[in-house]
Amino acid sequence: MGKSKKNRVNVVYSTNPHFDFEEPSDYEIFIPFNEQKLYISIDRKNRGGKSVTLIEQFRGSDEEAKELAKKLKQLCGVGGGYKNKEIYIQGNQRDKVSKFLQNLGASVKLKGG
């Protein structure tokens, strides 16, 4: 039973000597791009007054997200990247980004005013 108590999920105590605790799942469910619902917003918080376009709720591997960020940066001609499960593009590029993602087949929802 050499497992740490921190890794136990949904069990307080068991009298079964052969009981094995569940390990927390670290994997995410990947959804095909044409079935994803992406949220696009403009963020200015903690960025020195500069605007950044955020693409949230992307479900895919980190490599896919970085590749999508690269395509969006090339489309808009600005910087950006992928960090903390969000793709960010410098500046207010919401219209360009939403049209591009819709052309790829994703469902896009604009957040904020």
Phi and psi in degrees as a GROMACS rama.xvg file:
@    title "Ramachandran Plot"
@    xaxis  label "Phi"
@    yaxis  label "Psi"
@TYPE xy
-68.5242  20.1038  GLY-2
-83.7881  147.313  LYS-3
-71.9187  147.252  SER-4
-67.1387  -23.0062  LYS-5
-66.0028  -26.4953  LYS-6
-88.9379  -0.516845  ASN-7
-79.1282  134.391  ARG-8
-122.276  129.23  VAL-9
61.729  23.7561  ASN-10
-137.237  131.165  VAL-11
-98.4762  -46.3069  VAL-12
-155.873  143.059  TYR-13
-139.224  136.911  SER-14
-92.7408  -5.75321  THR-15
-74.489  119.184  ASN-16
-69.5657  -18.9776  PRO-17
-102.278  9.16776  HIS-18
-69.9695  136.053  PHE-19
-118.177  128.682  ASP-20
-71.2409  147.671  PHE-21
-72.2005  139.735  GLU-22
-92.4075  141.275  GLU-23
-64.5401  139.959  PRO-24
-86.977  127.324  SER-25
-100.697  -1.1781  ASP-26
-89.7453  153.218  TYR-27
-109.327  157.212  GLU-28
-85.3548  124.17  ILE-29
-94.3808  130.712  PHE-30
-110.253  140.152  ILE-31
-56.529  146.241  PRO-32
-58.6385  -37.5638  PHE-33
-73.642  -6.49618  ASN-34
-106.433  1.792  GLU-35
-84.4447  149.23  GLN-36
-114.733  108.305  LYS-37
-102.106  143.139  LEU-38
-109.75  130.507  TYR-39
-116.511  130.005  ILE-40
-143.087  165.155  SER-41
-106.125  131.088  ILE-42
-123.909  136.63  ASP-43
-125.712  -1.57505  ARG-44
-73.6844  136.337  LYS-45
55.954  32.0907  ASN-46
-127.859  18.599  ARG-47
67.2849  29.2866  GLY-48
84.895  -3.93315  GLY-49
-82.191  143.621  LYS-50
-87.665  143.759  SER-51
-136.715  135.168  VAL-52
-89.7615  123.466  THR-53
-107.386  134.298  LEU-54
-111.944  116.361  ILE-55
-113.751  164.459  GLU-56
68.801  25.8947  GLN-57
-75.3505  125.118  PHE-58
-109.315  107.126  ARG-59
179.805  -179.482  GLY-60
-73.4225  163.389  SER-61
-62.462  -35.5249  ASP-62
-65.2846  -41.4779  GLU-63
-63.858  -40.9013  GLU-64
-65.4587  -41.0528  ALA-65
-66.5741  -37.0308  LYS-66
-66.7956  -41.9264  GLU-67
-63.8805  -41.6681  LEU-68
-60.7342  -39.8655  ALA-69
-63.075  -44.3703  LYS-70
-63.1305  -40.9458  LYS-71
-67.7922  -38.4609  LEU-72
-63.8052  -40.4395  LYS-73
-66.7878  -39.4227  GLN-74
-62.0632  -44.8546  LEU-75
-87.9722  -17.3306  CYS-76
70.4572  33.1727  GLY-77
-134.93  178.835  VAL-78
-86.7595  176.671  GLY-79
162.328  -162.001  GLY-80
169.309  -164.8  GLY-81
-130.483  122.722  TYR-82
-154.858  139.194  LYS-83
53.489  44.4013  ASN-84
63.0323  22.3319  LYS-85
-132.228  141.097  GLU-86
-96.8024  131.06  ILE-87
-125.487  140.308  TYR-88
-125.436  131.945  ILE-89
-67.6016  138.791  GLN-90
88.2305  176.928  GLY-91
-89.3341  90.3823  ASN-92
-115.59  25.6226  GLN-93
-60.4765  -41.7952  ARG-94
-68.4816  -45.7509  ASP-95
-60.9155  -45.2924  LYS-96
-65.4243  -43.4497  VAL-97
-65.1008  -41.7919  SER-98
-63.7365  -42.0762  LYS-99
-62.4211  -45.9616  PHE-100
-68.04  -35.3701  LEU-101
-66.6907  -37.4233  GLN-102
-65.7848  -29.0495  ASN-103
-77.4303  -14.7007  LEU-104
111.606  -1.00605  GLY-105
-80.7999  152.19  ALA-106
-86.0461  126.958  SER-107
-117.51  135.021  VAL-108
-126.975  129.138  LYS-109
-88.6985  132.396  LEU-110
-108.572  150.876  LYS-111
82.5319  -179.805  GLY-112
